[in-house]
Amino acid sequence: MRFGLFGTGPWAHMAHAPALTAHKDVEFVGVWGRNPAKAAELATEHGVEAYGEIDALIADVDAIAVALPPDVQAPIALRAALAGKHLLLDKPVAFTSREADEIVAAVEERDLASVVFFTRRLLPEIADFYRDVVATGGWTEGRIEHVGTINQEGNPFGASPWRHEAGGLWDVGPHALAGALAVFGPVTEVTGMTGPRDNTHVLAKHASGAISSLTMSVDAPPAAGREDYAFLGEAGLRAVPHVSFEAVTALQLAIDHLLEAAAGGPKSPLDVRFGAQVTRILEAAAESIDSGRKISLI
C-alpha cells in the first residue's frame, strides 16, 4: 500500500517515518509538512519525495499517516477520506465532535479502513490483558492516572504549542479513555475539574453503570509522574501491566490493522469511529470544566 506522511515533528521522526520505511507491505511515497524545509529534510532522510501541496500527496497514495496537531489533522483527514484514501491518524482525531463525525461519515460512505494510533492499546500484551478483563466481567470501577510532564529538558514534545494549550485532557486523555472504554463501554455523562499545573480530573459514568476516575496532566512535578490503569470489581483489582515498547513497533502494528481492514478483514477496534467517540467525551469533559456542570452525552 502506498502511504503519504503528513507532519514533520518529533512523532513523525520517532515513529511514523521509520515505521513506514521499514514495513514490508508499505511503499512510503512522500512527506508534506507545514514547514517545507523540514519536510524536505525528513523526505531526504528516508529517500522519498517532499510535497508542497496537500492534495498532490493525497492523489499519489492509497493511504495517509498523520503526525500533526488535531486541528491541522482533521481537515487533512477529511480531504483524504473524501478522495477515497485509508486513514492512519494520531489521537485525538479532532478537537470537536463535529469534525470527527465528518471524517467518520466520509470513511463509512466509502468503506475505507482507518486506525487511530492509541499506542498502548495496540501492544499484544495489553490487548490480551483487556480481552481477559472483559471476559472476566463484573467490573464496577476504573482508576486511571496518566500523569507526567513535557517540560523537562530534552523532552521532544515540550516545544509542542497545542499540547501546552490543550493540556493533559487532550494529549494523554485519549489514552486514559481508550483504557476505560475497552472495559466499560460507552460513556453517558462526565464531570471535570482542573487545578494547578494542568492537574485534570474527570469522572465518567458508563452505560454499564460503572464509573471511571481519570487523572491527567502533562505539566506535573516530575516526582509525581505515574501511569497506572486499574479496574476493580467482583474479581478484585486488575492493573494494566507496564510494558516497554518502541514507538516504531507500535506504529507498525497499527499499519498491520489498517492493511488487514483494507483487504476485507475485520475493522480495527481503534478506528475513526472509536476516535470520534473519544473526541466527544473529551469535548464534554472540557465543557464541564469550563461550566462547572455535569454534561450528559445521551
PyMOL commands that set and color helices and strands:
alter all, ss='L'
color gray80, all
select helices_A, chain A and resi 10-22+36-46+54-59+70-82+97-110+119-122+124-136+161-171+173-184+196-198+222-224+247-262+272-291
alter helices_A, ss='H'
color red, helices_A
select strands_A, chain A and resi 2-6+27-32+49-51+63-66+86-89+114-116+139-147+187-195+199-206+211-217+226-233+236-239+295-296
alter strands_A, ss='S'
color yellow, strands_A
deselect
rebuild
show_as cartoon
